[in-house]
Amino acid sequence: MSDMQCPYCGADQDVCHDDGAGYAEDVRHEHTCRECEKTFVFNTYISLDYTPRKADCLNGAPHELEMSKSYPRRYSKMRCRHCDYERTPTADELAAAGIDLENTP
């Protein structure tokens, strides 16, 4: 997938973003077509997308906690699947996950 097409010949063009070039929104950028070798200008517009998800735990429901996949395993945390809540696991939760703090690196 190309970034844009040349307004003269329609050839696909890729903008080189090395060192952040071509990202500024308030700048008229110049670009030379690799096919017809004509120079043209372009503007950059950056768009943000948002993906909403339910988080019932933020509305009074209990957190749905899962053991994190940390290494060493002794540093695992209990994390909610829906929000950023986390806590240290209880001894019973560690044991259920097969983590023995005395023999786990």
All heavy atoms as an XYZ file, in Angstrom:
834
protein
N       0.844     -1.169      0.000
C       0.000      0.000      0.000
C       0.896      1.240      0.000
O       1.809      1.353      0.797
C      -0.910     -0.009      1.228
C      -1.742      1.226      1.352
S      -2.729      1.221      2.846
C      -4.326      1.014      2.127
N       0.620      2.142     -0.908
C       1.429      3.349     -0.997
C       0.816      4.464     -0.153
O      -0.351      4.411      0.235
C       1.549      3.797     -2.456
O       0.287      4.202     -2.937
N       1.611      5.488      0.107
C       1.138      6.625      0.892
C       0.236      7.545      0.070
O      -0.713      8.130      0.592
C       2.331      7.432      1.417
C       3.155      6.654      2.419
O       2.571      5.931      3.236
O       4.396      6.759      2.389
N       0.530      7.701     -1.226
C      -0.229      8.612     -2.085
C       0.119      8.315     -3.542
O       0.995      7.499     -3.821
C       0.110     10.062     -1.752
C       1.568     10.415     -1.970
S       1.924     12.070     -1.407
C       3.701     12.001     -1.347
N      -0.594      9.001     -4.456
C      -0.310      8.867     -5.881
C       0.165     10.219     -6.412
O      -0.301     11.271     -5.956
C      -1.551      8.432     -6.677
C      -1.925      6.986     -6.496
C      -2.621      6.732     -5.170
O      -3.416      7.542     -4.719
N      -2.288      5.633     -4.528
N       1.041     10.169     -7.381
C       1.527     11.384     -8.036
C       0.340     12.072     -8.717
O      -0.407     11.427     -9.460
C       2.603     11.035     -9.060
S       3.119     12.448    -10.074
N       0.146     13.386     -8.497
C      -0.966     14.078     -9.148
C      -0.751     14.267    -10.652
O      -1.691     14.618    -11.366
C      -1.018     15.425     -8.423
C       0.343     15.626     -7.879
C       0.897     14.256     -7.595
N       0.450     14.015    -11.165
C       0.736     14.154    -12.588
C       0.541     12.846    -13.346
O      -0.160     12.801    -14.349
C       2.164     14.671    -12.810
C       2.345     16.090    -12.328
C       2.982     16.354    -11.123
C       1.872     17.165    -13.068
C       3.141     17.647    -10.667
C       2.029     18.468    -12.622
C       2.660     18.706    -11.417
O       2.812     19.989    -10.971
N       1.153     11.773    -12.866
C       1.110     10.517    -13.618
C       0.338      9.406    -12.916
O       0.094      8.360    -13.499
C       2.532     10.046    -13.949
S       3.456      9.455    -12.514
N      -0.043      9.609    -11.648
C      -0.817      8.610    -10.914
C      -0.007      7.482    -10.315
O      -0.564      6.555     -9.731
N       1.317      7.536    -10.440
C       2.169      6.473     -9.896
C       2.124      6.479     -8.368
O       2.064      7.541     -7.736
C       3.603      6.643    -10.380
N       2.128      5.272     -7.774
C       2.169      5.146     -6.319
C       3.462      5.751     -5.775
O       4.534      5.566     -6.347
C       2.085      3.679     -5.906
C       0.699      3.102     -6.113
O      -0.258      3.884     -6.246
O       0.571      1.864     -6.137
N       3.321      6.453     -4.653
C       4.459      7.117     -4.022
C       4.512      6.749     -2.553
O       3.479      6.681     -1.886
C       4.336      8.646     -4.141
C       4.193      9.160     -5.550
C       5.451      8.966     -6.362
O       6.521      9.412     -5.975
N       5.326      8.284     -7.497
N       5.708      6.524     -2.046
C       5.934      6.308     -0.625
C       6.719      7.481     -0.084
O       7.720      7.895     -0.667
C       6.708      5.013     -0.377
C       5.878      3.781     -0.695
O       4.692      3.768     -0.315
O       6.413      2.852     -1.321
N       6.269      8.030      1.037
C       6.956      9.141      1.677
C       7.998      8.567      2.618
O       7.696      7.696      3.433
C       5.965     10.034      2.453
C       6.696     11.148      3.174
C       4.914     10.590      1.506
N       9.217      9.039      2.504
C      10.290      8.612      3.412
C      10.135      9.390      4.715
O      10.245     10.613      4.740
C      11.658      8.885      2.777
S      13.021      8.421      3.859
N       9.862      8.667      5.796
C       9.634      9.308      7.092
C      10.873      9.241      7.982
O      10.762      9.393      9.197
C       8.447      8.668      7.797
C       7.143      8.887      7.111
N       6.546     10.119      7.025
C       6.331      8.034      6.449
C       5.409     10.016      6.359
N       5.264      8.755      5.990
N      12.047      9.024      7.409
C      13.276      9.014      8.207
C      13.388     10.328      8.970
O      13.132     11.408      8.431
C      14.505      8.824      7.318
C      14.563      7.438      6.699
O      13.763      6.566      7.118
O      15.394      7.235      5.797
N      13.756     10.232     10.208
C      13.902     11.401     11.083
C      12.620     12.217     11.207
O      12.654     13.414     11.420
C      15.054     12.298     10.603
C      16.388     11.577     10.617
O      16.583     10.735     11.520
O      17.222     11.832      9.735
N      11.463     11.585     11.000
C      10.191     12.266     11.185
C       9.744     13.120     10.009
O       8.746     13.831     10.103
N      10.452     13.059      8.900
C      10.099     13.879      7.739
C       8.717     13.507      7.217
O       8.343     12.343      7.206
C      11.138     13.697      6.635
N       7.945     14.496      6.791
C       6.644     14.268      6.193
C       5.501     14.106      7.171
O       4.368     13.899      6.752
N       5.761     14.193      8.471
C       4.701     14.016      9.460
C       4.058     15.324      9.913
O       2.923     15.325     10.373
C       5.219     13.285     10.700
C       5.354     11.798     10.529
C       6.549     11.158     10.791
C       4.279     11.025     10.130
C       6.679      9.787     10.648
C       4.393      9.648      9.984
C       5.601      9.045     10.252
O       5.715      7.683     10.111
N       4.770     16.445      9.802
C       4.244     17.720     10.302
C       2.969     18.084      9.544
O       2.931     18.056      8.319
C       5.289     18.812     10.155
N       1.917     18.435     10.305
C       0.626     18.738      9.686
C       0.524     20.182      9.193
O      -0.301     20.480      8.358
C      -0.513     18.462     10.670
C      -0.726     16.988     10.935
C      -1.961     16.758     11.772
O      -1.855     16.859     13.008
O      -3.021     16.493     11.184
N       1.328     21.068      9.719
C       1.213     22.479      9.356
C       2.281     22.910      8.343
O       2.630     24.073      8.249
C       1.297     23.350     10.613
C       2.573     23.101     11.416
O       3.273     22.114     11.126
O       2.851     23.887     12.333
N       2.776     21.953      7.570
C       3.845     22.207      6.606
C       3.429     21.691      5.233
O       2.829     20.621      5.122
C       5.151     21.485      7.050
C       6.242     21.627      6.012
C       5.612     22.009      8.398
N       3.749     22.435      4.200
C       3.552     21.953      2.831
C       4.839     21.235      2.444
O       5.898     21.846      2.346
C       3.268     23.123      1.891
C       2.973     22.655      0.479
C       2.524     23.788     -0.400
N       1.200     24.216      0.076
C       0.667     25.406     -0.172
N       1.317     26.286     -0.869
N      -0.528     25.709      0.294
N       4.748     19.919      2.256
C       5.910     19.093      1.948
C       6.096     18.992      0.435
O       5.124     18.954     -0.312
C       5.732     17.679      2.523
C       5.466     17.662      3.986
N       6.450     17.796      4.928
C       4.297     17.526      4.678
C       5.917     17.736      6.131
N       4.612     17.578      6.009
N       7.348     18.918     -0.008
C       7.647     18.717     -1.420
C       8.087     17.282     -1.642
O       8.759     16.686     -0.795
C       8.765     19.657     -1.882
C       8.341     21.091     -1.966
C       9.413     21.982     -2.584
O      10.405     21.449     -3.161
O       9.262     23.202     -2.480
N       7.721     16.736     -2.798
C       8.062     15.354     -3.130
C       8.267     15.265     -4.638
O       7.531     15.877     -5.412
C       6.917     14.415     -2.702
C       7.211     12.974     -2.879
N       7.924     12.243     -1.962
C       6.883     12.119     -3.870
C       8.013     10.990     -2.381
N       7.391     10.895     -3.547
N       9.271     14.508     -5.055
C       9.527     14.291     -6.475
C       9.119     12.873     -6.836
O       9.553     11.917     -6.192
C      11.014     14.528     -6.816
O      11.349     15.872     -6.451
C      11.280     14.323     -8.292
N       8.293     12.754     -7.871
C       7.797     11.456     -8.318
C       8.947     10.608     -8.850
O       9.777     11.083     -9.616
C       6.747     11.663     -9.411
S       6.123     10.107    -10.107
N       8.952      9.355     -8.468
C      10.000      8.437     -8.914
C       9.774      7.958    -10.351
O      10.667      7.412    -10.972
C      10.072      7.252     -7.960
C      10.585      7.645     -6.587
C      10.444      6.494     -5.580
N      10.883      6.887     -4.257
C      10.129      7.513     -3.364
N       8.895      7.844     -3.664
N      10.600      7.829     -2.176
N       8.562      8.167    -10.874
C       8.248      7.738    -12.238
C       8.441      8.875    -13.250
O       9.213      8.758    -14.179
C       6.809      7.210    -12.311
C       6.587      5.921    -11.553
C       7.325      4.749    -12.163
O       7.361      4.634    -13.396
O       7.862      3.930    -11.379
N       7.686      9.969    -13.073
C       7.740     11.055    -14.062
C       8.725     12.158    -13.686
O       8.959     13.076    -14.464
C       6.349     11.647    -14.291
S       5.681     12.588    -12.886
N       9.270     12.086    -12.472
C      10.286     13.017    -11.965
C       9.783     14.444    -11.816
O      10.575     15.380    -11.745
C      11.551     12.965    -12.825
C      12.204     11.592    -12.790
C      13.503     11.513    -13.572
O      13.955     12.541    -14.107
O      14.057     10.412    -13.628
N       8.468     14.636    -11.761
C       7.917     15.966    -11.506
C       7.799     16.153     -9.997
O       7.516     15.219     -9.252
C       6.553     16.129    -12.175
C       6.661     16.224    -13.680
C       5.341     16.604    -14.290
C       5.532     16.741    -15.796
N       4.318     17.180    -16.452
N       8.006     17.377     -9.561
C       7.914     17.705     -8.144
C       6.520     18.239     -7.849
O       5.964     19.020     -8.628
C       8.977     18.743     -7.760
O      10.266     18.188     -8.026
C       8.906     19.107     -6.286
N       5.953     17.807     -6.751
C       4.646     18.276     -6.317
C       4.674     18.470     -4.808
O       5.664     18.175     -4.150
C       3.532     17.303     -6.749
C       3.677     15.905     -6.205
C       3.086     15.536     -5.007
C       4.403     14.945     -6.909
C       3.205     14.250     -4.525
C       4.529     13.651     -6.430
C       3.930     13.308     -5.235
N       3.603     19.013     -4.269
C       3.513     19.240     -2.825
C       2.396     18.372     -2.255
O       1.486     17.949     -2.966
C       3.247     20.726     -2.495
C       4.430     21.583     -2.927
C       1.964     21.219     -3.106
N       2.497     18.109     -0.960
C       1.425     17.383     -0.266
C       1.334     17.876      1.163
O       2.288     18.445      1.704
C       1.651     15.864     -0.304
C       2.824     15.373      0.511
C       2.674     15.008      1.839
C       4.080     15.266     -0.070
C       3.746     14.554      2.587
C       5.167     14.812      0.666
C       5.004     14.455      1.991
N       0.163     17.712      1.747
C      -0.067     18.019      3.154
C      -0.333     16.718      3.887
O      -0.844     15.763      3.310
C      -1.268     18.953      3.326
C      -0.991     20.315      2.753
O      -1.190     20.527      1.561
N      -0.516     21.223      3.567
N       0.005     16.703      5.146
C      -0.200     15.529      5.985
C      -1.351     15.785      6.948
O      -1.429     16.846      7.568
C       1.083     15.222      6.795
O       2.143     14.993      5.886
C       0.901     14.011      7.686
N      -2.265     14.829      7.042
C      -3.353     14.871      8.004
C      -3.302     13.580      8.802
O      -3.368     12.494      8.239
C      -4.712     14.989      7.301
C      -4.812     16.238      6.467
C      -4.574     16.198      5.099
C      -5.113     17.460      7.056
C      -4.635     17.352      4.331
C      -5.178     18.609      6.289
C      -4.938     18.553      4.931
O      -4.998     19.680      4.179
N      -3.155     13.712     10.105
C      -3.054     12.545     10.977
C      -4.416     12.290     11.608
O      -5.046     13.194     12.142
C      -1.967     12.746     12.053
C      -0.614     12.905     11.361
C      -1.953     11.590     13.041
C       0.521     13.281     12.265
N      -4.864     11.049     11.538
C      -6.163     10.649     12.054
C      -5.968      9.666     13.206
O      -5.104      8.798     13.143
C      -6.951      9.978     10.920
O      -8.108      9.383     11.409
N      -6.797      9.794     14.235
C      -6.766      8.873     15.368
C      -8.021      8.022     15.349
O      -9.110      8.509     15.057
C      -6.692      9.638     16.687
C      -5.491     10.560     16.859
C      -5.612     11.348     18.154
C      -4.206      9.774     16.832
N      -7.871      6.752     15.655
C      -9.001      5.845     15.758
C      -9.132      5.404     17.210
O      -8.135      5.211     17.904
C      -8.792      4.604     14.883
C      -8.798      4.931     13.407
O      -9.619      5.766     12.994
O      -7.988      4.356     12.680
N     -10.352      5.238     17.653
C     -10.625      4.799     19.019
C     -11.459      3.532     18.965
O     -12.358      3.407     18.141
C     -11.372      5.890     19.795
C     -10.578      7.160     19.920
C     -10.705      8.179     18.982
C      -9.682      7.328     20.959
C      -9.966      9.336     19.088
C      -8.934      8.491     21.077
C      -9.085      9.492     20.130
O      -8.348     10.631     20.240
N     -11.158      2.584     19.870
C     -11.892      1.328     19.940
C     -12.480      1.195     21.339
O     -11.785      0.790     22.272
C     -10.956      0.136     19.643
O     -10.306      0.364     18.398
C     -11.725     -1.164     19.592
N     -13.742      1.539     21.522
C     -14.339      1.440     22.855
C     -14.685     -0.006     23.200
O     -15.038     -0.800     22.329
C     -15.605      2.291     22.738
C     -15.951      2.239     21.295
C     -14.655      2.108     20.544
N     -14.527     -0.338     24.474
C     -14.893     -1.660     24.976
C     -15.570     -1.468     26.338
O     -15.242     -0.542     27.072
C     -13.645     -2.532     25.162
C     -12.914     -2.855     23.893
C     -11.709     -3.770     24.133
N     -10.856     -3.396     25.233
C      -9.833     -2.525     25.162
N      -9.551     -1.938     24.036
N      -9.098     -2.275     26.207
N     -16.479     -2.358     26.647
C     -17.135     -2.311     27.951
C     -16.121     -2.612     29.040
O     -15.216     -3.423     28.856
C     -18.262     -3.329     28.017
C     -19.445     -2.967     27.145
C     -20.545     -4.012     27.290
C     -21.737     -3.646     26.429
N     -22.814     -4.648     26.563
N     -16.286     -1.962     30.178
C     -15.477     -2.216     31.370
C     -16.433     -2.174     32.556
O     -16.488     -1.193     33.291
C     -14.360     -1.193     31.509
N     -17.199     -3.245     32.695
C     -18.211     -3.293     33.751
C     -17.616     -3.084     35.137
O     -18.282     -2.575     36.031
C     -18.969     -4.616     33.697
C     -19.842     -4.724     32.457
O     -20.229     -3.672     31.901
O     -20.118     -5.865     32.019
N     -16.337     -3.456     35.304
C     -15.697     -3.299     36.611
C     -15.577     -1.822     37.012
O     -15.444     -1.507     38.191
C     -14.320     -3.967     36.606
S     -13.254     -3.424     35.263
N     -15.624     -0.920     36.055
C     -15.588      0.509     36.368
C     -16.975      1.043     36.694
O     -17.131      2.223     37.016
C     -14.995      1.296     35.192
C     -13.564      0.919     34.809
C     -13.118      1.705     33.591
C     -12.616      1.126     35.979
N     -17.959      0.152     36.635
C     -19.350      0.520     36.908
C     -19.963     -0.361     37.987
O     -21.156     -0.647     37.963
C     -20.170      0.431     35.611
C     -19.699      1.432     34.592
O     -19.804      2.627     34.815
N     -19.152      0.957     33.491
N     -19.127     -0.825     38.908
C     -19.632     -1.562     40.059
C     -19.492     -3.074     40.013
O     -19.647     -3.735     41.029
N     -19.214     -3.659     38.864
C     -19.030     -5.115     38.774
C     -17.619     -5.470     39.264
O     -16.724     -4.624     39.261
C     -19.218     -5.583     37.334
N     -17.402     -6.711     39.672
C     -16.057     -7.097     40.115
C     -15.067     -7.133     38.944
O     -15.440     -7.351     37.795
C     -16.246     -8.497     40.709
C     -17.538     -8.995     40.174
C     -18.362     -7.809     39.808
N     -13.796     -6.911     39.275
C     -12.732     -7.027     38.272
C     -12.608     -8.483     37.844
O     -12.788     -9.385     38.652
C     -11.383     -6.574     38.850
C     -11.320     -5.117     39.137
N     -11.183     -4.172     38.151
C     -11.359     -4.439     40.306
C     -11.148     -2.971     38.692
N     -11.263     -3.106     39.998
N     -12.302     -8.726     36.582
C     -12.024    -10.072     36.087
C     -10.506    -10.213     36.045
O      -9.859     -9.773     35.097
C     -12.639    -10.283     34.707
C     -14.152    -10.305     34.748
C     -14.757    -10.594     33.390
O     -14.156    -11.360     32.595
O     -15.836    -10.046     33.119
N      -9.964    -10.827     37.084
C      -8.517    -10.879     37.252
C      -7.903    -12.115     36.617
O      -8.468    -13.207     36.668
C      -8.163    -10.839     38.738
C      -8.621     -9.578     39.484
C      -8.346     -9.717     40.970
C      -7.935     -8.351     38.922
N      -6.726    -11.915     36.027
C      -5.928    -12.996     35.446
C      -4.495    -12.812     35.922
O      -4.033    -11.695     36.125
C      -5.924    -12.919     33.920
C      -7.265    -13.061     33.276
C      -7.194    -12.868     31.765
O      -6.355    -12.062     31.296
O      -7.965    -13.518     31.057
N      -3.781    -13.923     36.039
C      -2.365    -13.871     36.415
C      -1.567    -13.388     35.209
O      -1.725    -13.886     34.095
C      -1.896    -15.265     36.848
C      -0.457    -15.340     37.315
S      -0.190    -14.744     38.996
C      -1.133    -15.895     39.962
N      -0.702    -12.397     35.425
C       0.147    -11.916     34.333
C       1.181    -12.980     33.985
O       1.486    -13.866     34.782
C       0.857    -10.620     34.741
O       1.793    -10.870     35.776
N       1.705    -12.901     32.796
C       2.727    -13.852     32.342
C       4.090    -13.177     32.474
O       4.673    -12.723     31.501
C       2.443    -14.267     30.904
C       1.150    -15.046     30.781
C       0.820    -15.380     29.358
C      -0.412    -16.197     29.164
N      -1.472    -16.103     30.057
N       4.558    -13.088     33.699
C       5.819    -12.409     33.997
C       6.944    -13.416     34.168
O       6.714    -14.580     34.464
C       5.678    -11.593     35.288
O       4.619    -10.681     35.179
N       8.150    -12.935     33.960
C       9.331    -13.757     34.228
C      10.352    -12.886     34.916
O      10.613    -11.787     34.434
C       9.929    -14.344     32.945
C      11.044    -15.306     33.253
C      10.769    -16.619     33.587
C      12.360    -14.880     33.260
C      11.778    -17.499     33.918
C      13.374    -15.755     33.584
C      13.086    -17.059     33.912
O      14.083    -17.929     34.238
N      10.906    -13.323     35.999
C      10.587    -14.547     36.719
C       9.152    -14.524     37.233
O       8.590    -13.480     37.498
C      11.585    -14.578     37.868
C      12.609    -13.533     37.576
C      12.013    -12.593     36.607
N       8.580    -15.709     37.340
C       7.162    -15.839     37.681
C       6.806    -15.249     39.031
O       5.662    -14.871     39.256
C       6.751    -17.322     37.620
C       6.861    -17.826     36.185
C       6.097    -19.055     35.897
N       4.668    -18.853     36.116
C       3.828    -19.840     36.336
N       4.247    -21.080     36.365
N       2.553    -19.602     36.519
N       7.789    -15.137     39.909
C       7.502    -14.576     41.232
C       7.038    -13.123     41.154
O       6.471    -12.588     42.087
C       8.712    -14.687     42.136
C       9.876    -13.816     41.717
C      11.089    -13.888     42.622
N      11.112    -15.099     43.361
C      11.350    -15.185     44.678
N      11.678    -14.143     45.350
N      11.317    -16.320     45.312
N       7.276    -12.459     40.026
C       6.868    -11.063     39.848
C       5.514    -10.935     39.151
O       5.114     -9.844     38.753
C       7.935    -10.288     39.082
C       9.237    -10.228     39.841
C      10.357    -10.882     39.370
C       9.330     -9.551     41.045
C      11.552    -10.858     40.078
C      10.510     -9.518     41.762
C      11.619    -10.175     41.271
O      12.789    -10.143     41.976
N       4.793    -12.037     39.002
C       3.471    -11.999     38.384
C       2.522    -11.143     39.203
O       2.656    -11.019     40.424
C       2.908    -13.419     38.263
O       3.702    -14.187     37.399
N       1.565    -10.557     38.533
C       0.530     -9.732     39.172
C      -0.829    -10.247     38.736
O      -0.968    -10.908     37.715
C       0.654     -8.261     38.726
C       1.940     -7.590     39.116
C       1.900     -7.224     40.557
C       3.135     -6.399     40.910
N       3.173     -6.099     42.326
N      -1.824     -9.919     39.499
C      -3.207    -10.173     39.122
C      -3.682     -8.917     38.406
O      -3.655     -7.825     38.975
C      -4.072    -10.468     40.351
C      -3.667    -11.710     41.116
S      -3.661    -13.215     40.130
C      -5.409    -13.420     39.802
N      -4.089     -9.066     37.121
C      -4.502     -7.913     36.312
C      -5.920     -8.114     35.809
O      -6.293     -9.199     35.391
C      -3.578     -7.749     35.104
C      -2.216     -7.292     35.488
C      -1.437     -6.822     34.285
N      -0.103     -6.433     34.725
C       1.009     -6.800     34.140
N       0.973     -7.566     33.063
N       2.159     -6.394     34.598
N      -6.665     -7.022     35.810
C      -8.030     -7.056     35.285
C      -7.984     -7.115     33.762
O      -7.179     -6.432     33.128
C      -8.795     -5.811     35.732
S     -10.507     -5.799     35.145
N      -8.843     -7.920     33.174
C      -8.919     -8.071     31.716
C      -9.470     -6.820     31.041
O      -9.318     -6.649     29.838
C      -9.827     -9.244     31.357
C      -9.301    -10.577     31.795
C     -10.255    -11.696     31.439
N     -10.602    -11.606     30.013
C     -11.718    -12.053     29.496
N     -12.622    -12.624     30.270
N     -11.966    -11.951     28.218
N     -10.123     -5.950     31.797
C     -10.844     -4.833     31.186
C     -10.282     -3.450     31.499
O     -10.503     -2.527     30.718
C     -12.309     -4.866     31.608
C     -12.956     -6.182     31.318
N     -13.238     -6.599     30.040
C     -13.338     -7.192     32.137
C     -13.778     -7.804     30.078
N     -13.848     -8.180     31.332
N      -9.607     -3.292     32.610
C      -9.085     -1.968     32.975
C      -7.630     -2.107     33.419
O      -7.041     -3.166     33.288
C      -9.937     -1.330     34.070
S      -9.765     -2.091     35.709
N      -7.055     -1.070     33.948
C      -5.646     -1.087     34.343
C      -5.412     -1.541     35.780
O      -4.286     -1.494     36.268
C      -5.045      0.318     34.168
C      -4.893      0.700     32.714
O      -4.694     -0.207     31.880
O      -4.970      1.900     32.406
N      -6.447     -1.986     36.463
C      -6.299     -2.414     37.847
C      -5.376     -3.629     37.927
O      -5.485     -4.569     37.134
C      -7.666     -2.766     38.438
C      -7.587     -3.335     39.829
C      -7.397     -2.508     40.921
C      -7.693     -4.707     40.042
C      -7.309     -3.031     42.208
C      -7.616     -5.243     41.322
C      -7.423     -4.393     42.392
O      -7.336     -4.919     43.663
N      -4.453     -3.594     38.895
C      -3.619     -4.763     39.174
C      -3.261     -4.780     40.651
O      -3.257     -3.749     41.315
C      -2.379     -4.814     38.282
C      -1.243     -3.944     38.678
C      -0.002     -4.160     37.804
O      -0.084     -4.754     36.721
O       1.056     -3.712     38.241
N      -2.974     -5.979     41.132
C      -2.577     -6.132     42.541
C      -1.653     -7.329     42.657
O      -1.544     -8.155     41.740
C      -3.803     -6.294     43.443
C      -4.575     -7.563     43.191
C      -5.601     -7.819     44.295
N      -6.510     -8.893     44.000
C      -6.205    -10.197     44.032
N      -4.983    -10.606     44.340
N      -7.125    -11.104     43.760
N      -1.009     -7.442     43.798
C      -0.154     -8.583     44.093
C      -1.032     -9.800     44.361
O      -2.038     -9.699     45.081
C       0.718     -8.285     45.330
O       1.478     -7.105     45.068
C       1.648     -9.429     45.653
N      -0.694    -10.958     43.791
C      -1.522    -12.144     44.020
C      -1.418    -12.642     45.467
O      -0.390    -12.461     46.130
C      -0.966    -13.181     43.047
C       0.357    -12.678     42.622
C       0.396    -11.204     42.871
N      -2.482    -13.274     45.913
C      -2.470    -13.881     47.248
C      -1.668    -15.179     47.184
O      -1.380    -15.702     46.102
C      -3.906    -14.203     47.710
O      -4.456    -15.199     46.832
C      -4.782    -12.958     47.723
N      -1.347    -15.724     48.342
C      -0.619    -16.992     48.406
C      -1.418    -18.099     47.725
O      -0.854    -18.941     47.017
C      -0.316    -17.354     49.859
N      -2.738    -18.101     47.904
C      -3.583    -19.113     47.269
C      -3.562    -18.973     45.747
O      -3.537    -19.968     45.027
C      -5.024    -19.012     47.783
C      -5.160    -19.485     49.235
O      -4.262    -20.212     49.718
O      -6.178    -19.117     49.862
N      -3.598    -17.750     45.235
C      -3.559    -17.535     43.783
C      -2.217    -17.972     43.199
O      -2.166    -18.564     42.121
C      -3.838    -16.063     43.448
C      -5.272    -15.663     43.728
C      -5.497    -14.168     43.716
O      -4.560    -13.400     44.005
O      -6.642    -13.761     43.429
N      -1.130    -17.686     43.928
C       0.191    -18.133     43.477
C       0.261    -19.656     43.441
O       0.755    -20.245     42.470
C       1.288    -17.572     44.391
C       1.549    -16.073     44.279
C       2.449    -15.609     45.416
C       2.158    -15.740     42.931
N      -0.249    -20.284     44.490
C      -0.230    -21.751     44.554
C      -1.075    -22.353     43.432
O      -0.675    -23.335     42.792
C      -0.729    -22.220     45.919
N      -2.244    -21.758     43.146
C      -3.109    -22.258     42.077
C      -2.426    -22.138     40.710
O      -2.676    -22.932     39.815
C      -4.430    -21.502     42.077
N      -1.542    -21.147     40.578
C      -0.811    -20.964     39.319
C       0.471    -21.786     39.287
O       1.217    -21.737     38.303
C      -0.489    -19.498     39.110
N       0.740    -22.536     40.351
C       1.930    -23.376     40.406
C       3.200    -22.616     40.694
O       4.295    -23.040     40.346
N       3.069    -21.456     41.364
C       4.242    -20.636     41.675
C       4.592    -20.829     43.138
O       3.814    -20.516     44.027
C       3.973    -19.151     41.375
C       3.626    -18.963     39.905
C       5.168    -18.302     41.762
C       3.155    -17.568     39.540
N       5.775    -21.381     43.386
C       6.290    -21.586     44.729
C       7.366    -20.545     44.949
O       8.462    -20.641     44.393
C       6.845    -23.009     44.855
C       7.440    -23.287     46.218
O       7.328    -22.441     47.125
O       8.038    -24.375     46.370
N       7.071    -19.534     45.779
C       8.018    -18.431     45.956
C       9.363    -18.867     46.522
O      10.385    -18.250     46.241
C       7.408    -17.354     46.873
C       6.266    -16.540     46.260
C       5.767    -15.515     47.250
C       6.707    -15.862     44.986
N       9.379    -19.946     47.277
C      10.635    -20.406     47.881
C      11.532    -21.084     46.859
O      12.749    -21.093     46.992
C      10.355    -21.344     49.052
C       9.695    -20.628     50.208
C       9.433    -21.576     51.381
O      10.033    -22.658     51.430
O       8.605    -21.208     52.229
N      10.936    -21.673     45.808
C      11.730    -22.415     44.817
C      11.615    -21.856     43.404
O      11.966    -22.525     42.445
C      11.307    -23.884     44.825
C      11.572    -24.527     46.169
O      12.649    -24.369     46.726
N      10.579    -25.211     46.706
N      11.092    -20.637     43.257
C      10.941    -20.047     41.936
C      11.934    -18.908     41.797
O      12.003    -18.051     42.685
C       9.493    -19.501     41.755
O       8.583    -20.586     41.916
C       9.310    -18.894     40.383
N      12.677    -18.890     40.696
C      13.643    -17.794     40.519
C      12.945    -16.466     40.357
O      11.830    -16.344     40.010
C      14.368    -18.154     39.235
C      13.571    -19.219     38.574
C      12.664    -19.801     39.599
